[in-house]
Amino acid sequence: ICEKGWFGLNCKLKCRCQNYSCNNEGRCTNSLTCQRGWFGPSCQYVDLAFNMSDNPLVTDGNDSTCLTPGSTSNVTLNMFTAWPFTWLRVHVKIENVVNNLSVGFMNNSVPVACTNLKAYEVDDKTMDVHCNLTKTFDEVVLVGDAIQYLCSVYISG
């Protein structure tokens, strides 16, 4: 058994849950969630989008703060610097709309091709998007009917 705040083989992984409350597999306990700026399985991914948007409700790391329905038809996340991309996660307020969302990437206002796109529903309100970008990105553009229910966007580089 690991000291509080650590988990995994030989206790080498740092717990990134609120209050450092993880079980031995790194899952958050007591209904807690990831610390702000971290996300994903066992909270082991740095969120490049954290507080990086003109829409702070979707990058504050809080899945309960959401856009107001009808307030916008698209969301652009300006990253201010170019990053490599591995995957992103989106979370919406209501069930079964997360598939009504499209993701695009830009670099210096030029579209960046996203090949081998794979979108996976984690649950009925959360979707993970993986693809190979042909170059780094500095903007993410989200469009679709699900935008009006958007709560969070997390991006891993």
N, C-alpha and C positions, 0 to 999 in steps of 0.2 A: 504494500500500500504506500502511496506517495504522500509527501507533505502537502498540506493545503496549498493550492495554487499550481500544482504540477500533476501530470498524468502521463500515461503511455509507457512504452517499453523503457525500462530503466529511468522512468520519471523525467524524460528529457523534453516533454512538450509542456509549454506554459499554458495554464488555464486562462482563457480570455472571456470568461463569463463574468457577469456582474458579481461583485463581492468575491471573486475567485472561487465560486461555488460550482465545482465540476465533480462528476463521478469519475471512476477509474478509466472510462472510455472518453472523457473530455466533454460529455454532454452536460449542459447546464442543469442544475438541480433547483428544487423549490420554485418552479415556474419562472425562473430568471432567464434572461436572454443574454446575448453577447454584449460585451462592453462596446460603447460607441466607437466606431472606426474599425470594427471587426465583424465578420459575418461567416456564414457557411457552416459546413459540417465541423463540429467541435470548435467553432469560432476561430478557425486557424487561418483565415484569409483577411489580409489588410484591405479595407474598403477605400479604393482610390477616389470614389465619388463623395466620400464623407465631407459634408459642408462645402461642396464644390459646385454650387448651382445658383441660378437666379430663382430657382424653385426650392427653397430650403426645406420645405415639408417633405420632399422626396429623397433628400440626402442627409437627413438628420439622424439616421440610424434607428428611428422609432417607427415601427410598423403600425402604430395607432394614430399617427398624424398623417392625414391624407389630403389630397386636393379636393376642392369643393366641386361636386358634379356640375358640369357645364362651364367651369372656369377657364378651360383651355382645351385645344384640340391636339396639341403636341407639346412635348417637353424636350428642350435641348439642354444637355449638361455640358458646359464648357469646362474642360479639364485644365486650361491655362498652360499646359505643357504637353508634349506628345508622349504617349505611353504605349508599351506593347500590350496586347490584349490576350487573356486566356478565357475568361467567362464572366457573365454577369447574372444577377438575380433580381427579379422584380416581384413586388408583393402588392396586391390590390385589396380593396376593402370588401368587395362582395365575391361570392363564389361563382365559379364557372365563366368568368369573363377574361381571364388572364391570357387565353389564346387569341383574343382580339387585339393583339398588339404587334407592331412591327418595330424592328430596331435597325438603325442605320449608323454608320460611322463616318467621320470626316477627319481630314488632316489639312489644315490651312484652307478650309472651306471647300476642299475637293473630296468627293466621295471616295471612301476606301472600300474595296471589295471584301466581302465577308463570305469565304468559301467553306464548304462542308458544314453548313449551318445545321445545328441540332438544338432543338428546344425541348426541354423536359419539364413536365408538370411535377413539381415536388409535392404539392397538395392542391386543393381546389382554389387556392388564392395565391400560389407562388409558382413561378416558372424560372428555370435556369436556362440560359442561352450560351451555347458554345459555338465558336467558329474560328477559322484561321483568317486573320487579316493579312492582306498583302503588304501592309506597312503599318507604322504606328498610327495612333489616333489622338486627336485632341478635343473631339466633340462626339457625343452620343445623341442621336435624335430618336425619340420614341413617338410613334403615332398610332392611331387606332381607337376604336370605341372604348377600350379598357382604360385609356388615359384619364377619363373623368373619375375613375375609381382608384387611381394610382396612389400608393402610400409610400413605397420605398424602392429605390434603385441602388444596388450594390455592384461595384465593379472590381474585378481582380485583374491585375496586370501580369 
